[in-house]
Amino acid sequence: MDSATLLFAFGPFHLTSTVLTTWGILLALALGCWLGTRKLSVDAPDLVQTALEGVVQTIEDAINGVLPGTAALLLPFIGTLWLFVAIANLTGLIPGLHSPTGDLSTTAALAITVFLSVHWYGLSSEGLRGYLRHYLAPSPILLPFHLLGELSRTIALAVRLFGNIMSLEMAAMLVLLVAGLLVPVPLLLLHIVEALVQAYIFGMLALIYIAGGMQAHEGAAPSDTVPPPKGNAK
């Protein structure tokens, strides 16, 4: 079954397997957050709370590594984005399901969300006048190039994730067809590692773009180079 199989149609309303899987992931995330935070304890945290605190601390460290002191502001968006993309990438491991991020419509929606968040955080940080001024720096002649850059990086963000996840699932399917069930474990491990790496890259690029918007007054956005993952040690 293709990841964008049409399941139901009523007039202009269309329900595809990608949308249904995405709703399922969102519901699972909401339910998991509710169950995991019902019995938080400062004195005697359980294993689930310890694991959740480790995830949150890791994301905070990554945010502070790019934009020091902004973890409290960016954690809700970047953390949610990271968790969703990671789980969506891993969904393809479940028999009968396909990763929503293997559908260009999903990755395009995520890229557009990042595009809007860049301008939202940039305007909130710099103000309308200060934020728009960087599009004219160092010369108004460069305005079309700045706008083209905004568009091209949004398209690249969507296509990069879509292409990697689609090719990952296709490669897994071809290997299983050729080798049968002789190599399931190495293939499974490869899928998990690649899915998590792609989620990390997508989240870090989103964070770097937001950092560029919030630091517009400095005249240059941070590099698109994604730094390596950091541990929890301080």
Buried (B, 14 or more C-beta within 10 A) or exposed (E): EEBBEEEEEEEEEEEBBBBBBBEEBBEEBEEBEEEBEEEEEEEEBEEBBEEBEEBEBBBBBBBBEBBEEBBEBBBEBBBBBBBBBBBBBBBBBEEEBBBBBBBBBBBBBBBEEBBEBBBEBBBEBBEEEEBBBBBEBEEEEEEEEEEEEBEEBBEEBBBBBBBBBBEBBEBBEEBBEEEEEEEEEEBEEBBEEBBBBBBBBBBBBBBBBBBBBBBBBEEEBBEEEBEEEEEEEE
